[in-house]
Amino acid sequence: MSIETLFAPVTDLKGVGTKTAADLASLGIYSIYDLLYYFPFRYDELQTLPLDQIMDGQKVLLKGIVATEPFVSRFGYKKSRLSFKMRIDHDVIMVNFFNQPWLKNKLEIGNEVAIYGKYNVARQSLSGFKFVAEKQNESGMAPVYPVNKHIRQKKLVDLINQAIDEFLSDVEDIVPANIREKYRLLSDQEIIQKMHHPQNGNEAEFAKRSAIFREFFIFQIQLALLMQNDQAQNNGEAKKYDLNEITKLTSSLPFELSHDQKSAVNEIFVDLHSNRQMRRLLQGDVGSGKTVVAVYAIYAAVTAGYQVALMVPTEILATQHFNKIDHLLRKFGVRVALLTGSTKTLERKEIYRELTDGTINVVIGTHALIQKNVIFKKLGLVIIDEQHRFGVGQRQALINKGKCPDILAMTATPIPRTLALTVYGDMNISEIRHLPAGRKPIISSWKTSSQMDQVYELMHQQLAAGFQIYAVTPLISESETLDLKNAEELYAKLSHDFPKQKVVLLHGQMPAAKKDEIMTEFAAGEINILVTTSVIEVGVDVPNANMMIIYNADRFGLSQLHQLRGRIGRGQTQSYCVFLADPKTESGKARMKIIAETGDGFKLAEEDLKMRGEGDLFGKAQSGLPEFRVGNVVNNYNTLVVAQKVAKKLVAENNSLSNYPVLKEVLEYNQLKQNRV
């Protein structure tokens, strides 16, 4: 493998210009290598059956001749139906494609087509999902890839096939031959070939098994190298913090720390005082008070003469942390700065200058912190919030800005200790299991749509008592394929049903300034019901909002539901969370039962492990676990453990990876890719 070939930009492919390259970048695809390893998340099994053997509603692949001129009829906003008749032997059926009018250009009377869709026996019609190219239907397995609004499935499939045709022979193996042999794993060329074009379901599963191991192996090699590097250079500096100043901080707080918070602070202080680099993971449930624990760590480091960097995944969370930490530490002369993608150029340059000369003690920000212009005078503590949202390379890029700084990672989505140790290597773990004193447990319930009267009754009671309500829904606008309550519809309905209340809509596609304006109004108590999407999952703290209704709750991951619920219960009054859902499957019903009965994030994590055969209940970005494209650390935990074992052994034997040049190049490429902001 050479960087000149596989790591070349996608623009090296025929027909890929700057526009398509930008579209691919939105999927995280920058190079030919990325295309080759961008695997399907499922396959459509393309069964071709005689018409008289197809069951009603069955998904099938039908091949036939276009018999009539295709006709596009339009109805409603942005809705259309493309219809034509297709002759299959002596039969003629009607084919309909919804909201894909551009397909008309691909149809010509007399041409043969292969269409995958759902068959209606009574009407003798096919609701088409997609055209299927010959290459896709040779094996009866059509790959389906994660895409977005920028790039269509067909375009992506064509580019992946082009990359395979031209570059597969340049692919070399990442996992050494002796490991592949021992664990019956495919070579990289076989993985690519069989993941994208399996002959059958068994072949697809076998290829996926190898792809998962490969992905975990690369991740664990990165961790093993970091751990070995830390052990070799672990000459951290003992932080001689000022206990008198820490006592003043304690006196200034309007509350007393909980037992769990005190334990976590003490564990962190022991680490800071040691001349070994701190590597600690602070797990705390939603609303358990992790930020205050972080404030103690920050102030201790500052009194010892060091600077602190706190990196978070979103601007809304960075702003919340900044407001809270600046409020608590400003009175002690601590200079706190906020640095995000939205920071104006002049202000950004001033922050760069003051970080370099040491005027700024604490900087809080997003990925913007890992830019090369961010230079610290004396970085002594790095705090990473929701650290699973950052790649290993991104975390390391920030850590490298100091001389062996202490590291505190935080997560509000607890995971079981054994899993945490496997995923996060040699980190020590602190846990905050109990909510601060005075907080009442949120009363949660699962209601079906037939019980809406009960939900409205509770809403009226809370509004009459002067409290505010969140109404959360999964989608922003109407979906043709999913029968979901969407924010716009829900906003109209609640405005009608609660005419005396101020109902406002908030969603992620609004400009940042508009979102901030709405949240400021809501925090000030000027809005009674806030209809919103999961944009409020983090970064919102409104004590007077003590009720939340989550519509179509079965469409969210367990941990995301728990995170959303954590937005209420911030005051001293009783709070209520209603999960509205009509799940059709037993696993869906089980999930609703668990989330309604369990308010403890640690218990939810354990329940998830018990139910892991049902799939990833947590969702991805909200799981407290690193994101993988193919593997799932819960479902594939045993593979993760094996990958960790072989990675540690390999690094112990050859820590420079001089014997594994291909693996080394891939790691370097991944680091470059992770550092893209």
PAROVEX-9910 format. One record per residue (C-alpha): residue in one letter; x, y negated, z. Coordinates in steps of 0.001 Angstrom, whole numbers, padded with zeros to 6 digits, always signed. Layout:
N
AXYZ/...
***
This chain:
677
M+000000+000000+000000/S+001331-003463-000763/I+000083-006854+000318/E+000335-008031-003279/T-002349-005565-004360/L-004866-004620-001655/F-004530-007784+000417/A-004897-009965-002661/P-007956-012270-002611/V-011246-011108-004107/T-010766-013714-006849/D-008289-011253-008410/L-011318-009196-009446/K-012904-009888-012807/G-015932-012170-012541/V-015190-013417-009006/G-014823-017192-008848/T-014721-019579-005909/K-018529-019476-005424/T-018678-015660-005217/A-015550-015647-003027/A-017290-018024-000591/D-020401-015809-000626/L-018286-012735+000156/A-016477-014635+002918/S-019850-015080+004656/L-019801-011266+005075/G-016201-011301+006324/I-014875-010095+002951/Y-011803-012019+001799/S-009657-009438+000022/I-009843-006294-002091/Y-008943-004365+001077/D-012039-005791+002810/L-014239-004716-000111/L-012905-001158-000103/Y-013539-000779+003639/Y-016930-002551+003667/F-018980+000585+004254/P-022747+001202+003895/F-024844+001253+007068/R-027220+003825+005555/Y-028051+005716+002362/D-031270+006003+000427/E-031714+009657-000499/L-032783+009447-004112/Q-035045+012445-004580/T-036425+012885-008075/L-039672+014873-008024/P-042452+015635-010534/L-045404+013260-009960/D-047730+016073-008839/Q-045315+017030-006030/I-044953+013573-004476/M-046789+012929-001200/D-048614+009659-000607/G-046257+007009+000757/Q-043134+009075+000016/K-039935+007260-001017/V-038716+008650-004330/L-036548+007917-007335/L-038512+007878-010594/K-036937+007761-014044/G-038983+006730-017072/I-039441+004453-020082/V-040656+000833-019814/A-044029+001066-021611/T-045425-002486-021329/E-044113-006041-021236/P-043297-006968-017595/F-045595-009657-016159/V-044901-011943-013160/S-047880-013259-011168/R-047410-015751-008352/F-049472-016116-005171/G-048829-018044-001968/Y-045622-019882-001103/K-042578-018262-002770/K-044517-015007-003327/S-044653-013127-006586/R-045370-009716-008073/L-043568-008303-011110/S-045682-005560-012779/F-045192-003229-015736/K-046174+000287-016797/M-043640+003098-016933/R-044045+006315-018935/I-042789+009498-017265/D-043152+012409-019728/H-046927+012411-020494/D-047948+010261-017492/V-048063+006490-017143/I-047740+004779-013754/M-047818+001145-012640/V-044638-000280-011080/N-044720-003391-008851/F-041766-005364-007473/F-042622-007996-004850/N-040679-011267-004654/Q-038002-010209-007150/P-039085-012119-010295/W-035518-012200-011665/L-035747-008457-012379/K-037905-009274-015384/N-034745-009981-017387/K-033567-006393-016839/L-036678-004836-018395/E-037208-004203-022059/I-039929-002070-023671/G-038521+001299-024710/N-035541+001231-022324/E-035032+003955-019705/V-034907+002836-016067/A-034459+004528-012694/I-036418+002934-009843/Y-036398+003732-006142/G-039607+002917-004272/K-042689+004081-002363/Y-045334+006035-004287/N-049091+005538-003916/V-050865+008713-005075/A-054389+007262-005304/R-053346+004279-007410/Q-050639+006163-009315/S-048328+003252-008634/L-044789+002726-007345/S-043845-000196-005058/G-040282-000694-006232/F-037457-001393-003811/K-034631-001557-006346/F-033235-000514-009686/V-030724+002291-009312/A-027598+002387-011450/E-026387+005687-012884/K-023338+005641-010638/Q-025606+005438-007592/N-027984+008233-008494/E-025524+010858-009730/S-025421+012382-006239/G-028909+011435-005086/M-027369+009178-002380/A-027525+005386-002835/P-025475+003335-000358/V-027163+000373+001347/Y-024820-002382+002586/P-025281-005179+005136/V-025898-008328+003065/N-027219-011845+003658/K-028955-014612+001742/H-025741-015528-000096/I-025093-012258-001874/R-027396-009592-003292/Q-027034-005856-002808/K-026550-005230-006552/K-023722-007773-006838/L-021931-006336-003805/V-022280-002755-005094/D-020824-003769-008464/L-017824-005477-006847/I-017137-002549-004502/N-017280-000118-007438/Q-014934-002336-009437/A-012485-002442-006504/I-012628+001373-006188/D-012069+001899-009921/E-009073-000433-010059/F-007405-000111-006658/L-008232+003235-005020/S-004905+004718-006175/D-003045+001945-004251/V-004626+002948-000923/E-002316+004632+001590/D-003129+006274+004911/I-003383+004373+008178/V-003746+007392+010484/P-000576+009557+010442/A-000837+012978+008765/N-000194+015023+011959/I-003105+013256+013729/R-005413+013691+010726/E-004545+017376+010565/K-005096+017933+014290/Y-008534+016270+014337/R-009671+017314+010811/L-009822+013791+009425/L-009965+012653+005813/S-007300+010552+004112/D-008075+006874+003503/Q-008695+007470-000206/E-011170+010253+000627/I-012885+008080+003260/I-013411+005273+000747/Q-014595+007613-002016/K-016997+009585+000173/M-018352+006681+002232/H-019306+004747-000892/H-020279+007725-003106/P-021141+010811-001015/Q-022446+013870-002852/N-024852+014684-000014/G-025752+013844+003576/N-023195+016223+005087/E-020365+014665+003097/A-021485+011199+004175/E-021492+012260+007857/F-018038+013850+007592/A-016633+010727+005934/K-018246+008507+008585/R-016638+010590+011346/S-013199+009883+009837/A-014032+006207+009234/I-015074+005778+012887/F-011857+007353+014153/R-009803+005158+011809/E-011562+002001+013064/F-011147+002926+016753/F-007525+003981+016137/I-006593+000555+014697/F-008322-001198+017622/Q-006611+000992+020225/I-003201+000536+018550/Q-003684-003237+018906/L-004574-002817+022589/A-001661-000435+023230/L+000803-002891+021649/L-000594-005755+023751/M-000395-003703+026928/Q+003168-002611+026235/N+004167-006172+025394/D+002613-007375+028651/Q+004410-004705+030656/A+007745-005524+029000/Q+007373-009279+029487/N+005210-009305+032579/N+007240-011890+034385/G+004237-014040+035144/E+004747-017025+037419/A+003267-017066+040921/K+000803-019959+041197/K+001429-021813+044476/Y-002061-023271+044711/D-003086-025796+047387/L-005400-024175+049943/N-006350-027547+051435/E-007672-028673+048050/I-009528-025362+047617/T-011191-025975+051013/K-012323-029425+049796/L-013878-027763+046729/T-015787-025341+048969/S-017055-028244+051130/S-018251-030134+048039/L-020497-027332+046807/P-024227-027673+047643/F-024443-023911+048328/E-022429-021117+049906/L-020793-018474+047724/S-022367-015022+047826/H-020416-012075+049242/D-019696-010813+045705/Q-018502-014240+044562/K-016154-014535+047565/S-014725-011069+046844/A-014128-011964+043187/V-012456-015284+044123/N-010177-013527+046630/E-009173-010876+044055/I-008358-013620+041533/F-006361-015603+044123/V-004251-012541+044965/D-003516-012128+041247/L-002661-015822+040800/H-000281-015750+043762/S+001527-012699+042386/N+004440-013001+039954/R+002695-010412+037778/Q+000447-011674+035010/M-003236-011455+035988/R-005353-009385+033600/R-008828-009336+035134/L-012328-008744+033750/L-015111-010445+035725/Q-018421-008672+035131/G-021471-010444+036462/D-025134-010201+035702/V-027029-013051+034057/G-027247-015971+036512/S-024990-014306+039094/G-022631-017278+039359/K-019563-016332+037316/T-018947-019962+036299/V-018421-021033+039926/V-015905-018209+040397/A-014138-019470+037262/V-014111-023011+038733/Y-012176-021712+041771/A-009635-020020+039472/I-009354-023210+037371/Y-008885-025538+040335/A-006340-023205+041969/A-004257-023173+038750/V-004522-026978+038393/T-003403-027606+042015/A-000415-025366+041270/G+000551-027661+038392/Y-000771-025679+035410/Q-003202-026304+032567/V-006233-024089+031895/A-007985-023106+028634/L-011536-021710+028635/M-012652-020233+025287/V-016307-019391+024572/P-018058-018097+021419/T-020586-020894+020777/E-020668-024695+020942/I-023855-024705+023015/L-022166-022544+025689/A-018956-024613+025525/T-020996-027775+026165/Q-022822-026174+029102/H-019543-025036+030687/F-017976-028446+030103/N-020864-030314+031762/K-020885-028006+034791/I-017094-027782+035306/D-016477-031492+034658/H-019206-032346+037191/L-017643-030112+039870/L-013972-031065+039340/R-014003-034706+038167/K-014258-035926+041785/F-010905-034236+042501/G-009166-036084+039656/V-009204-033120+037276/R-009315-034176+033608/V-011569-031802+031619/A-011910-031983+027801/L-014306-030368+025298/L-012924-029188+021920/T-015199-027590+019314/G-015721-027616+015556/S-017980-030672+016001/T-015363-032782+017809/K-014724-035956+015771/T-011286-036319+014143/L-010095-039273+016256/E-011223-037660+019504/R-009647-034357+018409/K-006260-036031+017804/E-006451-037690+021225/I-007176-034304+022864/Y-004203-032734+021025/R-001934-035531+022308/E-003178-035319+025895/L-002878-031523+025986/T+000733-031810+024807/D+001689-034453+027376/G-000233-032728+030192/T-002814-035505+030793/I-005620-032998+030206/N-005742-030318+032912/V-008566-028184+031505/V-009787-027729+027934/I-013033-025933+027171/G-013840-024942+023603/T-014638-022474+020866/H-012297-020883+018284/A-011007-024455+017789/L-008644-023773+020724/I-006541-021318+018696/Q-005684-023825+015934/K-001953-024419+015544/N-002354-028128+016467/V-003413-027167+019998/I-000165-027277+021997/F-000093-027174+025802/K+002495-028679+028094/K+002130-025895+030664/L-000696-023402+030054/G-000975-021169+033112/L-004489-019686+032950/V-006586-018500+030000/I-010273-017752+030601/I-012280-016059+027852/D-016059-015966+028268/E-018053-013215+026517/Q-014690-011892+025407/H-016167-009083+023285/R-017245-011785+020821/F-013581-012459+019963/G-011149-010188+018140/V-008032-008883+019904/G-005928-011165+017682/Q-007990-014259+018530/R-007630-013657+022254/Q-003899-013112+021856/A-003485-016285+019747/L-004730-018354+022693/I-002685-016410+025254/N+000459-016976+023143/K+000088-020735+023653/G+001405-020283+027198/K+004363-018473+028770/C+002738-015272+030058/P-000376-017087+031391/D-002807-015367+033714/I-005881-013996+031908/L-009446-013916+033216/A-012086-012453+030893/M-015775-012809+031743/T-018899-011071+030503/A-022569-011463+031401/T-023424-008123+029822/P-021982-005565+032230/I-020799-002220+030928/P-020026+000908+032963/R-016547+000893+034511/T-015310+003961+032583/L-016308+002402+029285/A-014781-000953+030264/L-011455+000705+031065/T-011441+002494+027701/V-012327-000630+025746/Y-010318-003225+027645/G-007196-001233+028479/D-005395-002024+031726/M-007604-004855+032993/N-008592-004893+036649/I-012327-005293+037121/S-014228-007583+039489/E-018002-007331+039712/I-020727-009701+040894/R-023703-007439+041442/H-026040-009622+043473/L-027748-012908+042647/P-026965-016034+044724/A-028935-016503+047962/G-032430-017925+047602/R-033018-016579+044100/K-036144-014472+043812/P-036092-011450+041484/I-037960-012154+038237/I-041266-010285+038028/S-041185-008554+034632/S-043974-006742+032818/W-044563-005058+029471/K-047869-005986+027823/T-049360-004893+024516/S-051140-007321+022171/S-054495-006028+023461/Q-053604-007470+026908/M-053063-011023+025660/D-055892-012391+027856/Q-053906-011438+030981/V-050808-013178+029591/Y-052753-016376+028827/E-054267-016363+032313/L-050783-016292+033873/M-049598-019025+031488/H-052492-021295+032498/Q-051694-020708+036200/Q-048005-021609+035763/L-048715-024682+033640/A-051308-025892+036165/A-048654-025586+038886/G-046344-027863+036869/F-043950-025251+035526/Q-042615-024865+031965/I-042707-021845+029655/Y-040493-020299+026982/A-042233-018422+024135/V-039558-016448+022276/T-039944-014756+018881/P-037472-012820+016668/L-037994-014645+013349/I-038043-018242+012157/S-040328-017911+009140/E-042661-015418+007567/S-041317-012047+006462/E-042904-009985+003697/T-041561-006708+005057/L-041823-007062+008838/D-045130-007776+010524/L-043657-010048+013195/K-044918-013094+015006/N-042698-015850+013719/A-041777-019089+015386/E-043709-021329+013003/E-046926-019309+013248/L-046564-018942+016999/Y-045998-022691+017380/A-049231-023396+015460/K-051185-020826+017504/L-049982-022002+020926/S-050528-025662+019946/H-054139-024718+019139/D-054690-022519+022222/F-053089-024998+024673/P-054280-028375+023286/K-053564-030309+026492/Q-049931-029171+026675/K-046925-030469+024773/V-045751-027549+022607/V-042460-027923+020693/L-040629-025649+018224/L-036863-024977+018447/H-034858-022681+016170/G-031297-022068+015002/Q-031691-023633+011552/M-032345-027076+013002/P-029478-029643+012980/A-027380-029540+016167/A-028466-033077+017130/K-032160-032121+016886/K-031619-028978+018995/D-029788-031023+021649/E-032576-033626+021670/I-035271-030953+022189/M-033294-029190+024938/T-032693-032519+026713/E-036452-033208+026633/F-037208-029698+027883/A-034656-029996+030714/A-036264-033339+031680/G-039666-031634+031969/E-041179-033511+029013/I-042083-030302+027114/N-044537-027767+028568/I-044119-024834+026169/L-040959-024324+024125/V-041468-021978+021171/T-038043-020707+020215/T-035895-017958+018725/S-032990-016269+020511/V-030998-019501+020031/I-031687-020081+023740/E-030025-016804+024741/V-027041-018687+026156/G-026382-022228+027188/V-029738-023252+028637/D-030301-023812+032344/V-033726-025295+033230/P-034768-024433+036825/N-038361-025641+036274/A-038898-023165+033395/N-040110-020150+035332/M-042021-018133+032733/M-040982-016489+029496/I-043034-014513+026966/I-040958-012533+024461/Y-043032-011594+021402/N-042232-008365+019509/A-039811-007544+022311/D-039091-004113+020813/R-037287-005896+017953/F-034564-007139+020328/G-031717-005122+021855/L-032006-004255+025570/S-029127-006461+026586/Q-030389-009366+024497/L-033764-009093+026264/H-031919-009132+029582/Q-029890-012184+028495/L-033051-014006+027400/R-034802-013175+030658/G-031803-014658+032480/R-032770-018132+031206/I-035538-018210+033844/G-035341-017570+037573/R-032840-020417+037962/G-034803-022224+040668/Q-036136-021231+044088/T-039659-020382+042839/Q-041089-017080+041619/S-040492-016482+037886/Y-042282-014226+035414/C-041119-012552+032204/V-043605-010832+029882/F-042352-008472+027159/L-045032-008340+024453/A-044666-005293+022213/D-046584-002514+020489/P-043796+000019+019876/K-044719+002976+017674/T-041904+005348+018716/E-041257+007103+022022/S-037779+005562+022246/G-039319+002099+021706/K-041807+002710+024536/A-039002+003983+026782/R-036993+000837+026148/M-039907-001430+027075/K-040497+000583+030237/I-036819+000316+031249/I-036494-003438+030634/A-039741-004169+032511/E-038737-002034+035505/T-035020-002893+035683/G-033685-006351+036470/D-030126-005186+037139/G-027770-005487+034157/F-025486-002792+035574/K-028378-000325+035795/L-029451-001257+032268/A-025956-000418+031066/E-026185+002990+032738/E-029648+003619+031266/D-028275+002748+027839/L-025609+005410+028204/K-028244+007970+029185/M-030283+007093+026098/R-027369+006695+023716/G-028677+009477+021478/E-031438+007035+020545/G-028923+004687+018978/D-027471+001363+020031/L-030143-000051+022308/F-028065-003052+023184/G-027640-004448+019704/K-024164-005520+018667/A-023120-009023+019569/Q-025120-008856+022798/S-023693-005602+024123/G-020712-006758+026148/L-018666-004472+023892/P-016385-005252+020942/E-018085-005213+017559/F-017149-002424+015153/R-018343-002116+011574/V-018762+001688+011552/G-018284+003014+015075/N-020404+002520+018167/V-018501+002726+021460/V-021538+004127+023270/N-022615+006735+020732/N-019036+007600+019729/Y-017453+007312+023175/N-015547+010616+022954/T-013955+009548+019664/L-012936+006256+021295/V-011222+008127+024149/V-009280+010356+021726/A-008285+007326+019631/Q-007025+005599+022790/K-004957+008656+023766/V-003241+009077+020382/A-002688+005310+019987/K-000963+005032+023382/K+001263+008025+022555/L+002203+006657+019142/V+003091+003196+020519/A+005061+004726+023407/E+007168+006683+020890/N+007582+003895+018328/N+006617+000503+019745/S+007882-001447+016733/L+005769+000726+014391/S+008865+000940+012175/N+007855+004518+011268/Y+004375+003338+010242/P+004829+000423+007799/V+001328+000709+006315/L-000314+000563+009751/K+001884-002417+010633/E+000806-004299+007484/V-002876-003646+008223/L-002502-004940+011791/E-000781-008092+010511/Y-003534-008602+007943/N-006267-008094+010590/Q-004576-010691+012805/L-004530-013234+009977/K-008186-012509+009248/Q-009276-012788+012898/N-007563-016154+013179/R-009721-017670+010432/V-011933-020274+012067/
***
